[in-house]
Structures are given as C-alpha cells and as structure tokens.
Amino acid sequence: MNDVIIIGAGPAGLSAAITSAQNGLNVLVIDEYFKPGGRLLGQLYEQPDGTWWNGIKESEKLYERALEEGVQFHLETSVTNIVREDKEWIVYTDKEIFVTNHLLLATGSAEASVPVPGWTLPGVMTVGAAQVMTNVHRVRPGERGIIIGINVLSAAIAMELSLAGVNIVCLTLPHQNIISKEKAHPKKVFESLLHVAPMAPSPLVKLGSKLMVNDLMKNLGITFYPNNGFKMWGIPIQLKKTAIEIYGEQEVEGVVIAQVNKDGEVIKGTEEKIEVDFVCISGGLYPLVELAALAGCPFRYIEELGGYIPLHNEKLETPVEGLYVAGNITGIEGAKVAAAQGRLAGLTIANNFGKDIDEHDINSAIRTVKETRENAYIQFHPEIEKGREKVQEEYERYISSCSKQNETSLAL
C-alpha cells in the first residue's frame, strides 16, 4: 500500500511527488505515456528575459529529482477504474491494482478540435500533435501548413513550429457552425488574442494590444484589422478569413479559405485555394476530469477555466476525503502554475497524512501559486483569477450545503 498515489506525470504530478517524498511519504506515480513530463514535453519558447524554456529538459530535471527522492513510477500504465472502499482508494490499471489513502489526480488537459470538411484526410492533426512531433520526436509534420483555429495555444505552437523551420502559411478561423461558435467569431477571437500579443516580436502588435482597453477600441481594432492579417513571427494571423474546406484525394493537398465579415459570415466570391501538405486544427484545451468523476467528485462549469472543474479549495483538497487535484485538471494554465500547484498539493497531502508541516509553508505555497499565475508569460483564458474565485465560492457553498444536510439528518 502506498502513502500517496499520483495519477499523471506532468509538471503538477512530478512536483507533487517530489514534495510528498521529501516529507517522508511513499509515493507512486502512474502515467499512460512512456515518458514523464506530460504537455511539458512539447514546450519550447523564449522567455521575456531572453532565456529559453525547454520542456524536455525541465521534465528530465523533475523526473531525476523524483527518482532521487525514491518516488516509484509506473509509466505506460492506463488507469481503468477508481473505487472508494472505507477510507481506501483502489486504483485499477491495465497491469496491477494499487491501494492508497491519499489520491492526487494530476491528469492535465486534452485538446478540443473543431470539425472542418475534409478533416479526416491524412495530414490533418491537432496543433498539440504537431508540437509533440516537432519538439519531442524531432519530426516535422510537413513542409508547408495552415493552422485552423486562432487561440493562445495555436499561436504559441505556431511560434514553436516556425522556430523548427516549418513553414506556416497562416493561422485562420474555422468555418462558422454550431460547434465552432465563438471560435469562428472575429471579434471574440480578437479579444482572446490580446493575452498573447505581448509574445509577438512586432512592436506594432505589442503597442496595439495595449490600446485595446474598452469595447470601442476593440470594435475599431477588428473593423480596421487587415484582411491579410498582422504577422507574428512572420506568420499572418488572419482574423478576417475562414477555412471552408480541406481538400485532397489521398492526403492533404490544400485548404479553401474565404473572407468573412465582422460576424464571421463568409463573403461570397472571395474563396481561394491555398496549397499545403498538412493542416493543424486547434479548438483550445479542456480539463481531463473523467477520473475525478469516477472518484465521485462534484463539478462545476467554469468558463474562465476552460470547462468542467472538480470542486476544490485553495489547498487543492476536494470535498471527497483523501482526494486531491492539481494542474490543468483544475483549470487551463501554464506548466509553471501547474508545478507550483503540485508542490502545494504535496504539502497538503503530507500535512493530512500526519507529517509535521508548518502551516506557514502551506500558506507560502498558496501565495506562490497566485504569484506564478500573475507573472505567467501566457494566459490561456481571460479572467483566470475570477474563475478561481468562482471555484472557491462553489466549494464553500457545497461544503455548507452538505453540513446542513447532515444536521437535518441527525435532527430526524
């Protein structure tokens, strides 16, 4: 029996494992991938101070530290079920069954895709797949491609692909339909991109983003936005064009794009074909919460955090005894925030296990998570802090409701 089991070997899971082990706990980490690191593995970008953030190297450092602390790993292992019996968590995998009193879910996030006619052709992939191919496996997804879907994730990965010498013709909107919704609306996408504009090497883009302080300026911004887009890292960001179809006989041969009006509606007669040999589709990220559902954790939909979020408090405890969450399962943010959450979760678990953890250290870890969030280079969703406040309020409301129900039951 393990003191703590952590599902997910990304930055949150690895940091939590290190912290838990440093405080004397017997830790087991389970992950279905063959390498630890999670989404951290694909990340490669230049930071504001001029240094480079290399996800592979950061993953290796965390993994080596975890091994030094005696953390056990079961990689290439899929969790098939989680059952609560008495005060024990029974974790079923495709290889073995494991038991613990303290279970941390650090399962991260998954990519959402927007359907585009022709998206089943060979050569069509998500931007995350292109990132892993390029940065992890050192294989180019193709020579010349288009990214359909304009958001913080696709913009960041477009930069990474361009650094690897991959020719990205442009980033363009998906065709408007009942699934794409706001992802195909020029103004909505324009507003979301203001959070990634400071990454652009262009002084014009950086300055322009700072002027977009109210609805009037944002309306003017999208009205006068060039039809061929502004360039970031030499790649046109085309907010006034949409991908109508991906075409090809046996594989991707090109994309049909057209101009759109301010509401995202196609302007007839503006269609054109662009020849490419691969296409990336990006609909953003959403938290992977299936295992939390199996564990009986309550959820709330928090738009500012990217989807359905398991209820949890500032210490990353859920309302279910012995169940904790950390990383992108709690809301879509960057790897540094996830790592900070992992350390906090490790301290919380050690404290609940009975280890002598100073409350000051836990409060300091909570502050570190907030400071890391405030200083994050990339914000995946606007109003992240507002989303965090909503989760805390919903958690407290849920706990209060459960207490009242228990009092009523005792009175009866």
Secondary structure, DSSP 8 states (H G I E B T S, - for coil): -EEEEEE--SHHHHHHHHHHHHTT--EEEE-SSSSTTGGGGG-EEE-TTS-EEEHHHHHHHHHHHHHHTT-EEE-S--EEEEEEETTEEEEEESS-EEEEEEEEE---EEE-----TTTTSTTEEEHHHHHIIIIIS---S-SEEEEE--SHHHHHHHHHHHHTT-EEEEEEEE--STTTGGGG-HHHHHHHHTTTGGG-S-HHHHHHHHH--SHHHHHHHHHTS-TT-EEETTEEEEEEEEEEEEE-SSS--EEEEEEB-TTS-B-TT--EEEE-SEEEE---EEE--HHHHHTT--EEEEGGGTEEEE---TT-B-SSTTEEE-GGGGS---HHHHHHHHHHHHHHHHHHHT----HHHHHHHHHHHHHHHHT-S--SSTTHHHHHHHHHHHHHHHHHHHHHHHHHHHH-
